[in-house]
Amino acid sequence: MPQSSSNTTPTITITRHLLIRGRVQGVSYRWSMVQAAQQRGVQGWVRNRRDGSVEALATGPVEAVQSLIDWAHQGPAHARVDGVEVCNVSEPAEPRAGFVQRDTV
């Protein structure tokens, strides 16, 4: 008996680690990234680092994660992003549910 499938193309999910440098603390960068990630359906987390940078882990469909990376290069209105390092992550170390702010490390 033939199987019918309305979606024959699987969604490819990727995970990327981001390190954002510049004037990215004290300008609502983390809160804005949570909003941007939720709008795109990306899961993961974002946190400040004691060195003044912001770190994030983003998991989701390729296009959604890339859109969030593109957003990260600009950030919110008062941010000044000097650079975004993006690294591939083979698999997230823990299951993701939503996109959240984490404590500073």
A tleap script that builds the chain and sets N, CA, C and O, in Angstrom:
source leaprc.protein.ff14SB
mol = sequence {
  NMET PRO GLN SER SER SER ASN THR THR PRO
  THR ILE THR ILE THR ARG HIE LEU LEU ILE
  ARG GLY ARG VAL GLN GLY VAL SER TYR ARG
  TRP SER MET VAL GLN ALA ALA GLN GLN ARG
  GLY VAL GLN GLY TRP VAL ARG ASN ARG ARG
  ASP GLY SER VAL GLU ALA LEU ALA THR GLY
  PRO VAL GLU ALA VAL GLN SER LEU ILE ASP
  TRP ALA HIE GLN GLY PRO ALA HIE ALA ARG
  VAL ASP GLY VAL GLU VAL CYS ASN VAL SER
  GLU PRO ALA GLU PRO ARG ALA GLY PHE VAL
  GLN ARG ASP THR CVAL
}
set mol.1.N position { 0.844 -1.179 0.000 }
set mol.1.CA position { 0.000 0.000 0.000 }
set mol.1.C position { 0.890 1.243 0.000 }
set mol.1.O position { 1.766 1.344 0.859 }
set mol.2.N position { 0.712 2.183 -0.910 }
set mol.2.CA position { 1.554 3.371 -0.977 }
set mol.2.C position { 1.294 4.296 0.213 }
set mol.2.O position { 0.163 4.452 0.674 }
set mol.3.N position { 2.369 4.896 0.687 }
set mol.3.CA position { 2.241 5.856 1.774 }
set mol.3.C position { 2.144 7.260 1.205 }
set mol.3.O position { 2.844 7.602 0.252 }
set mol.4.N position { 1.284 8.064 1.785 }
set mol.4.CA position { 1.202 9.449 1.345 }
set mol.4.C position { 1.801 10.323 2.428 }
set mol.4.O position { 1.538 10.148 3.618 }
set mol.5.N position { 2.597 11.249 1.993 }
set mol.5.CA position { 3.247 12.159 2.926 }
set mol.5.C position { 3.120 13.569 2.392 }
set mol.5.O position { 3.469 13.846 1.245 }
set mol.6.N position { 2.615 14.460 3.234 }
set mol.6.CA position { 2.447 15.836 2.787 }
set mol.6.C position { 3.766 16.592 2.818 }
set mol.6.O position { 3.913 17.623 2.162 }
set mol.7.N position { 4.735 16.072 3.589 }
set mol.7.CA position { 6.025 16.747 3.679 }
set mol.7.C position { 7.127 15.727 3.455 }
set mol.7.O position { 7.492 14.986 4.368 }
set mol.8.N position { 7.654 15.690 2.245 }
set mol.8.CA position { 8.674 14.699 1.916 }
set mol.8.C position { 10.084 15.229 2.140 }
set mol.8.O position { 11.042 14.456 2.110 }
set mol.9.N position { 10.228 16.519 2.362 }
set mol.9.CA position { 11.541 17.109 2.606 }
set mol.9.C position { 11.737 17.307 4.099 }
set mol.9.O position { 11.021 18.088 4.725 }
set mol.10.N position { 12.724 16.590 4.680 }
set mol.10.CA position { 12.947 16.781 6.117 }
set mol.10.C position { 13.563 18.154 6.391 }
set mol.10.O position { 14.331 18.685 5.589 }
set mol.11.N position { 13.205 18.705 7.543 }
set mol.11.CA position { 13.774 19.983 7.949 }
set mol.11.C position { 15.162 19.722 8.529 }
set mol.11.O position { 15.315 18.909 9.441 }
set mol.12.N position { 16.150 20.396 8.010 }
set mol.12.CA position { 17.508 20.252 8.509 }
set mol.12.C position { 17.689 21.217 9.669 }
set mol.12.O position { 17.468 22.421 9.534 }
set mol.13.N position { 18.093 20.673 10.812 }
set mol.13.CA position { 18.315 21.465 12.003 }
set mol.13.C position { 19.811 21.593 12.246 }
set mol.13.O position { 20.556 20.618 12.143 }
set mol.14.N position { 20.243 22.817 12.571 }
set mol.14.CA position { 21.653 23.063 12.865 }
set mol.14.C position { 21.783 23.743 14.214 }
set mol.14.O position { 20.824 24.314 14.733 }
set mol.15.N position { 22.989 23.674 14.777 }
set mol.15.CA position { 23.293 24.366 16.021 }
set mol.15.C position { 24.565 25.179 15.810 }
set mol.15.O position { 25.558 24.678 15.283 }
set mol.16.N position { 24.518 26.436 16.230 }
set mol.16.CA position { 25.673 27.334 16.092 }
set mol.16.C position { 25.951 28.013 17.420 }
set mol.16.O position { 25.030 28.403 18.137 }
set mol.17.N position { 27.219 28.149 17.738 }
set mol.17.CA position { 27.673 28.881 18.921 }
set mol.17.C position { 28.128 30.249 18.441 }
set mol.17.O position { 28.896 30.351 17.484 }
set mol.18.N position { 27.658 31.299 19.100 }
set mol.18.CA position { 28.004 32.670 18.709 }
set mol.18.C position { 28.731 33.362 19.852 }
set mol.18.O position { 28.378 33.191 21.019 }
set mol.19.N position { 29.744 34.143 19.511 }
set mol.19.CA position { 30.417 35.008 20.464 }
set mol.19.C position { 30.407 36.403 19.855 }
set mol.19.O position { 31.033 36.649 18.825 }
set mol.20.N position { 29.686 37.312 20.508 }
set mol.20.CA position { 29.464 38.654 19.969 }
set mol.20.C position { 30.281 39.647 20.783 }
set mol.20.O position { 30.190 39.678 22.010 }
set mol.21.N position { 31.076 40.455 20.098 }
set mol.21.CA position { 31.937 41.436 20.765 }
set mol.21.C position { 31.565 42.843 20.330 }
set mol.21.O position { 31.039 43.052 19.236 }
set mol.22.N position { 31.845 43.805 21.202 }
set mol.22.CA position { 31.543 45.206 20.942 }
set mol.22.C position { 30.876 45.797 22.170 }
set mol.22.O position { 31.094 45.335 23.289 }
set mol.23.N position { 30.067 46.816 21.958 }
set mol.23.CA position { 29.270 47.366 23.067 }
set mol.23.C position { 27.947 46.620 23.053 }
set mol.23.O position { 26.958 47.072 22.476 }
set mol.24.N position { 27.958 45.447 23.715 }
set mol.24.CA position { 26.808 44.553 23.650 }
set mol.24.C position { 26.243 44.214 25.034 }
set mol.24.O position { 25.334 43.392 25.147 }
set mol.25.N position { 26.775 44.839 26.076 }
set mol.25.CA position { 26.202 44.678 27.412 }
set mol.25.C position { 25.654 46.025 27.863 }
set mol.25.O position { 26.224 47.074 27.562 }
set mol.26.N position { 24.542 45.981 28.586 }
set mol.26.CA position { 23.911 47.213 29.053 }
set mol.26.C position { 23.109 47.925 27.983 }
set mol.26.O position { 22.744 49.088 28.155 }
set mol.27.N position { 22.825 47.243 26.872 }
set mol.27.CA position { 22.065 47.842 25.762 }
set mol.27.C position { 20.880 46.966 25.350 }
set mol.27.O position { 20.362 47.092 24.241 }
set mol.28.N position { 20.456 46.075 26.256 }
set mol.28.CA position { 19.327 45.149 26.012 }
set mol.28.C position { 19.610 44.144 24.905 }
set mol.28.O position { 18.690 43.682 24.230 }
set mol.29.N position { 20.877 43.807 24.718 }
set mol.29.CA position { 21.232 42.862 23.656 }
set mol.29.C position { 20.616 41.492 23.914 }
set mol.29.O position { 19.993 40.914 23.023 }
set mol.30.N position { 20.786 40.967 25.132 }
set mol.30.CA position { 20.261 39.628 25.426 }
set mol.30.C position { 18.747 39.578 25.272 }
set mol.30.O position { 18.218 38.678 24.621 }
set mol.31.N position { 18.045 40.546 25.871 }
set mol.31.CA position { 16.588 40.568 25.779 }
set mol.31.C position { 16.154 40.638 24.316 }
set mol.31.O position { 15.238 39.930 23.899 }
set mol.32.N position { 16.809 41.485 23.551 }
set mol.32.CA position { 16.467 41.634 22.128 }
set mol.32.C position { 16.742 40.357 21.356 }
set mol.32.O position { 15.985 40.004 20.452 }
set mol.33.N position { 17.838 39.645 21.709 }
set mol.33.CA position { 18.141 38.392 21.014 }
set mol.33.C position { 17.097 37.329 21.336 }
set mol.33.O position { 16.725 36.548 20.461 }
set mol.34.N position { 16.624 37.287 22.570 }
set mol.34.CA position { 15.557 36.346 22.928 }
set mol.34.C position { 14.335 36.617 22.052 }
set mol.34.O position { 13.745 35.685 21.505 }
set mol.35.N position { 13.956 37.878 21.918 }
set mol.35.CA position { 12.801 38.240 21.090 }
set mol.35.C position { 13.030 37.835 19.632 }
set mol.35.O position { 12.145 37.262 18.997 }
set mol.36.N position { 14.221 38.137 19.106 }
set mol.36.CA position { 14.542 37.808 17.709 }
set mol.36.C position { 14.522 36.298 17.486 }
set mol.36.O position { 14.033 35.827 16.460 }
set mol.37.N position { 15.051 35.543 18.442 }
set mol.37.CA position { 15.077 34.078 18.317 }
set mol.37.C position { 13.668 33.501 18.355 }
set mol.37.O position { 13.329 32.618 17.567 }
set mol.38.N position { 12.852 34.004 19.271 }
set mol.38.CA position { 11.480 33.510 19.376 }
set mol.38.C position { 10.687 33.805 18.108 }
set mol.38.O position { 9.886 32.978 17.673 }
set mol.39.N position { 10.900 34.966 17.520 }
set mol.39.CA position { 10.210 35.314 16.267 }
set mol.39.C position { 10.597 34.367 15.142 }
set mol.39.O position { 9.798 34.117 14.240 }
set mol.40.N position { 11.821 33.836 15.188 }
set mol.40.CA position { 12.323 32.968 14.128 }
set mol.40.C position { 12.148 31.483 14.435 }
set mol.40.O position { 12.443 30.634 13.594 }
set mol.41.N position { 11.669 31.171 15.639 }
set mol.41.CA position { 11.489 29.769 16.014 }
set mol.41.C position { 12.800 29.075 16.356 }
set mol.41.O position { 12.910 27.856 16.222 }
set mol.42.N position { 13.789 29.837 16.793 }
set mol.42.CA position { 15.095 29.288 17.154 }
set mol.42.C position { 15.106 28.992 18.643 }
set mol.42.O position { 14.577 29.766 19.441 }
set mol.43.N position { 15.711 27.871 19.016 }
set mol.43.CA position { 15.837 27.491 20.414 }
set mol.43.C position { 17.274 27.677 20.873 }
set mol.43.O position { 18.198 27.682 20.060 }
set mol.44.N position { 17.460 27.831 22.187 }
set mol.44.CA position { 18.807 27.954 22.715 }
set mol.44.C position { 18.879 28.911 23.876 }
set mol.44.O position { 17.939 29.023 24.662 }
set mol.45.N position { 20.008 29.607 23.986 }
set mol.45.CA position { 20.219 30.519 25.106 }
set mol.45.C position { 21.198 31.621 24.738 }
set mol.45.O position { 21.909 31.544 23.736 }
set mol.46.N position { 21.213 32.657 25.583 }
set mol.46.CA position { 22.126 33.787 25.425 }
set mol.46.C position { 22.553 34.226 26.819 }
set mol.46.O position { 21.755 34.182 27.756 }
set mol.47.N position { 23.817 34.653 26.964 }
set mol.47.CA position { 24.304 35.124 28.265 }
set mol.47.C position { 25.452 36.102 28.082 }
set mol.47.O position { 26.173 36.078 27.084 }
set mol.48.N position { 25.594 36.966 29.085 }
set mol.48.CA position { 26.747 37.862 29.137 }
set mol.48.C position { 27.956 37.082 29.618 }
set mol.48.O position { 27.833 36.094 30.342 }
set mol.49.N position { 29.132 37.548 29.198 }
set mol.49.CA position { 30.392 37.004 29.709 }
set mol.49.C position { 31.113 38.126 30.447 }
set mol.49.O position { 30.959 39.301 30.114 }
set mol.50.N position { 31.892 37.758 31.439 }
set mol.50.CA position { 32.573 38.764 32.253 }
set mol.50.C position { 33.562 39.606 31.457 }
set mol.50.O position { 33.943 40.692 31.894 }
set mol.51.N position { 33.979 39.116 30.294 }
set mol.51.CA position { 34.920 39.894 29.467 }
set mol.51.C position { 34.222 40.969 28.638 }
set mol.51.O position { 34.869 41.658 27.850 }
set mol.52.N position { 32.890 41.122 28.811 }
set mol.52.CA position { 32.148 42.150 28.089 }
set mol.52.C position { 31.474 41.664 26.822 }
set mol.52.O position { 30.740 42.420 26.186 }
set mol.53.N position { 31.707 40.421 26.443 }
set mol.53.CA position { 31.071 39.870 25.244 }
set mol.53.C position { 29.739 39.219 25.611 }
set mol.53.O position { 29.390 39.096 26.785 }
set mol.54.N position { 29.014 38.810 24.588 }
set mol.54.CA position { 27.775 38.061 24.745 }
set mol.54.C position { 27.957 36.743 24.004 }
set mol.54.O position { 28.505 36.705 22.903 }
set mol.55.N position { 27.491 35.666 24.625 }
set mol.55.CA position { 27.618 34.327 24.058 }
set mol.55.C position { 26.227 33.752 23.859 }
set mol.55.O position { 25.333 33.994 24.670 }
set mol.56.N position { 26.038 32.990 22.781 }
set mol.56.CA position { 24.728 32.391 22.524 }
set mol.56.C position { 24.892 31.032 21.859 }
set mol.56.O position { 25.897 30.759 21.202 }
set mol.57.N position { 23.891 30.194 22.043 }
set mol.57.CA position { 23.808 28.913 21.351 }
set mol.57.C position { 22.438 28.875 20.690 }
set mol.57.O position { 21.418 29.044 21.358 }
set mol.58.N position { 22.413 28.655 19.389 }
set mol.58.CA position { 21.167 28.706 18.620 }
set mol.58.C position { 20.961 27.400 17.864 }
set mol.58.O position { 21.859 26.941 17.159 }
set mol.59.N position { 19.787 26.804 18.008 }
set mol.59.CA position { 19.429 25.557 17.337 }
set mol.59.C position { 18.106 25.752 16.612 }
set mol.59.O position { 17.156 26.302 17.168 }
set mol.60.N position { 18.055 25.296 15.365 }
set mol.60.CA position { 16.811 25.393 14.618 }
set mol.60.C position { 17.045 25.121 13.146 }
set mol.60.O position { 18.128 24.691 12.748 }
set mol.61.N position { 16.021 25.374 12.335 }
set mol.61.CA position { 16.170 25.219 10.887 }
set mol.61.C position { 17.268 26.137 10.355 }
set mol.61.O position { 17.480 27.231 10.879 }
set mol.62.N position { 17.954 25.691 9.326 }
set mol.62.CA position { 19.096 26.421 8.765 }
set mol.62.C position { 18.761 27.889 8.522 }
set mol.62.O position { 19.505 28.770 8.953 }
set mol.63.N position { 17.660 28.159 7.842 }
set mol.63.CA position { 17.314 29.537 7.484 }
set mol.63.C position { 17.052 30.388 8.718 }
set mol.63.O position { 17.429 31.560 8.757 }
set mol.64.N position { 16.408 29.804 9.728 }
set mol.64.CA position { 16.075 30.548 10.942 }
set mol.64.C position { 17.334 30.888 11.733 }
set mol.64.O position { 17.483 32.012 12.212 }
set mol.65.N position { 18.244 29.917 11.872 }
set mol.65.CA position { 19.491 30.165 12.601 }
set mol.65.C position { 20.336 31.194 11.856 }
set mol.65.O position { 20.919 32.081 12.479 }
set mol.66.N position { 20.407 31.086 10.531 }
set mol.66.CA position { 21.182 32.062 9.762 }
set mol.66.C position { 20.577 33.449 9.886 }
set mol.66.O position { 21.312 34.435 9.944 }
set mol.67.N position { 19.255 33.548 9.927 }
set mol.67.CA position { 18.600 34.836 10.099 }
set mol.67.C position { 18.958 35.443 11.461 }
set mol.67.O position { 19.168 36.651 11.565 }
set mol.68.N position { 19.026 34.608 12.501 }
set mol.68.CA position { 19.409 35.105 13.820 }
set mol.68.C position { 20.877 35.540 13.834 }
set mol.68.O position { 21.219 36.537 14.470 }
set mol.69.N position { 21.733 34.810 13.149 }
set mol.69.CA position { 23.147 35.206 13.032 }
set mol.69.C position { 23.250 36.553 12.328 }
set mol.69.O position { 24.016 37.418 12.751 }
set mol.70.N position { 22.490 36.734 11.266 }
set mol.70.CA position { 22.479 38.023 10.562 }
set mol.70.C position { 22.028 39.138 11.504 }
set mol.70.O position { 22.609 40.223 11.512 }
set mol.71.N position { 20.980 38.863 12.305 }
set mol.71.CA position { 20.505 39.839 13.282 }
set mol.71.C position { 21.607 40.161 14.288 }
set mol.71.O position { 21.781 41.323 14.657 }
set mol.72.N position { 22.350 39.158 14.733 }
set mol.72.CA position { 23.395 39.336 15.748 }
set mol.72.C position { 24.469 40.319 15.304 }
set mol.72.O position { 25.084 40.981 16.140 }
set mol.73.N position { 24.701 40.421 14.007 }
set mol.73.CA position { 25.700 41.367 13.486 }
set mol.73.C position { 25.271 42.821 13.682 }
set mol.73.O position { 26.114 43.718 13.676 }
set mol.74.N position { 23.969 43.062 13.855 }
set mol.74.CA position { 23.448 44.414 14.090 }
set mol.74.C position { 23.067 44.606 15.554 }
set mol.74.O position { 23.473 45.580 16.187 }
set mol.75.N position { 22.280 43.665 16.086 }
set mol.75.CA position { 21.803 43.772 17.455 }
set mol.75.C position { 20.761 44.865 17.601 }
set mol.75.O position { 20.261 45.395 16.609 }
set mol.76.N position { 20.436 45.202 18.850 }
set mol.76.CA position { 19.435 46.251 19.095 }
set mol.76.C position { 20.003 47.635 18.802 }
set mol.76.O position { 21.194 47.785 18.529 }
set mol.77.N position { 19.147 48.629 18.861 }
set mol.77.CA position { 19.488 49.992 18.434 }
set mol.77.C position { 20.733 50.578 19.097 }
set mol.77.O position { 21.527 51.234 18.422 }
set mol.78.N position { 20.926 50.359 20.398 }
set mol.78.CA position { 22.038 51.014 21.095 }
set mol.78.C position { 23.316 50.186 21.135 }
set mol.78.O position { 24.318 50.615 21.707 }
set mol.79.N position { 23.286 49.010 20.535 }
set mol.79.CA position { 24.480 48.162 20.516 }
set mol.79.C position { 25.446 48.606 19.424 }
set mol.79.O position { 25.052 49.217 18.431 }
set mol.80.N position { 26.714 48.286 19.633 }
set mol.80.CA position { 27.720 48.431 18.585 }
set mol.80.C position { 28.435 47.083 18.487 }
set mol.80.O position { 29.231 46.729 19.357 }
set mol.81.N position { 28.149 46.351 17.440 }
set mol.81.CA position { 28.719 45.029 17.263 }
set mol.81.C position { 30.005 45.159 16.447 }
set mol.81.O position { 29.993 45.602 15.298 }
set mol.82.N position { 31.113 44.760 17.074 }
set mol.82.CA position { 32.406 44.801 16.385 }
set mol.82.C position { 32.704 43.497 15.655 }
set mol.82.O position { 33.459 43.488 14.682 }
set mol.83.N position { 32.124 42.414 16.111 }
set mol.83.CA position { 32.363 41.138 15.456 }
set mol.83.C position { 31.516 40.033 16.045 }
set mol.83.O position { 31.132 40.075 17.214 }
set mol.84.N position { 31.228 39.036 15.210 }
set mol.84.CA position { 30.479 37.858 15.637 }
set mol.84.C position { 31.259 36.632 15.171 }
set mol.84.O position { 31.428 36.412 13.972 }
set mol.85.N position { 31.730 35.839 16.125 }
set mol.85.CA position { 32.376 34.566 15.803 }
set mol.85.C position { 31.300 33.494 15.817 }
set mol.85.O position { 30.530 33.390 16.771 }
set mol.86.N position { 31.249 32.699 14.756 }
set mol.86.CA position { 30.249 31.642 14.656 }
set mol.86.C position { 30.969 30.309 14.497 }
set mol.86.O position { 31.809 30.150 13.611 }
set mol.87.N position { 30.638 29.357 15.358 }
set mol.87.CA position { 31.225 28.016 15.295 }
set mol.87.C position { 30.116 26.989 15.138 }
set mol.87.O position { 29.051 27.117 15.741 }
set mol.88.N position { 30.370 25.974 14.330 }
set mol.88.CA position { 29.439 24.863 14.188 }
set mol.88.C position { 29.483 24.008 15.441 }
set mol.88.O position { 30.549 23.791 16.018 }
set mol.89.N position { 28.326 23.524 15.858 }
set mol.89.CA position { 28.217 22.589 16.974 }
set mol.89.C position { 27.504 21.367 16.425 }
set mol.89.O position { 26.419 21.485 15.854 }
set mol.90.N position { 28.106 20.188 16.592 }
set mol.90.CA position { 27.511 18.990 15.993 }
set mol.90.C position { 26.141 18.684 16.579 }
set mol.90.O position { 25.207 18.389 15.834 }
set mol.91.N position { 26.004 18.747 17.891 }
set mol.91.CA position { 24.718 18.526 18.539 }
set mol.91.C position { 24.675 19.318 19.820 }
set mol.91.O position { 25.697 19.457 20.491 }
set mol.92.N position { 23.521 19.841 20.177 }
set mol.92.CA position { 23.446 20.517 21.475 }
set mol.92.C position { 23.649 19.500 22.589 }
set mol.92.O position { 23.219 18.352 22.474 }
set mol.93.N position { 24.305 19.922 23.666 }
set mol.93.CA position { 24.599 19.038 24.788 }
set mol.93.C position { 23.357 18.702 25.601 }
set mol.93.O position { 23.351 17.735 26.363 }
set mol.94.N position { 22.318 19.491 25.441 }
set mol.94.CA position { 21.088 19.278 26.202 }
set mol.94.C position { 19.901 19.655 25.339 }
set mol.94.O position { 20.032 20.480 24.435 }
set mol.95.N position { 18.749 19.066 25.602 }
set mol.95.CA position { 17.571 19.424 24.801 }
set mol.95.C position { 17.182 20.886 25.020 }
set mol.95.O position { 17.314 21.412 26.125 }
set mol.96.N position { 16.719 21.513 23.997 }
set mol.96.CA position { 16.325 22.923 24.055 }
set mol.96.C position { 14.809 23.038 24.115 }
set mol.96.O position { 14.083 22.275 23.476 }
set mol.97.N position { 14.356 23.992 24.883 }
set mol.97.CA position { 12.932 24.325 24.925 }
set mol.97.C position { 12.853 25.836 24.976 }
set mol.97.O position { 13.025 26.436 26.037 }
set mol.98.N position { 12.594 26.453 23.837 }
set mol.98.CA position { 12.531 27.906 23.781 }
set mol.98.C position { 13.914 28.531 23.695 }
set mol.98.O position { 14.902 27.845 23.435 }
set mol.99.N position { 13.976 29.830 23.912 }
set mol.99.CA position { 15.229 30.578 23.876 }
set mol.99.C position { 15.253 31.439 25.128 }
set mol.99.O position { 14.358 32.258 25.335 }
set mol.100.N position { 16.269 31.263 25.963 }
set mol.100.CA position { 16.280 31.886 27.285 }
set mol.100.C position { 17.578 32.643 27.553 }
set mol.100.O position { 18.604 32.408 26.914 }
set mol.101.N position { 17.500 33.556 28.516 }
set mol.101.CA position { 18.698 34.236 29.028 }
set mol.101.C position { 19.279 33.379 30.137 }
set mol.101.O position { 18.548 32.835 30.965 }
set mol.102.N position { 20.590 33.264 30.147 }
set mol.102.CA position { 21.275 32.541 31.214 }
set mol.102.C position { 22.117 33.520 32.023 }
set mol.102.O position { 22.346 34.658 31.613 }
set mol.103.N position { 22.575 33.047 33.188 }
set mol.103.CA position { 23.399 33.854 34.058 }
set mol.103.C position { 24.769 34.135 33.426 }
set mol.103.O position { 25.256 33.362 32.601 }
set mol.104.N position { 25.372 35.244 33.825 }
set mol.104.CA position { 26.694 35.634 33.351 }
set mol.104.C position { 27.735 34.603 33.756 }
set mol.104.O position { 27.679 34.044 34.851 }
set mol.105.N position { 28.684 34.357 32.859 }
set mol.105.CA position { 29.813 33.454 33.166 }
set mol.105.C position { 31.120 34.182 32.999 }
set mol.105.O position { 32.183 33.599 33.210 }
savepdb mol mol.pdb
quit
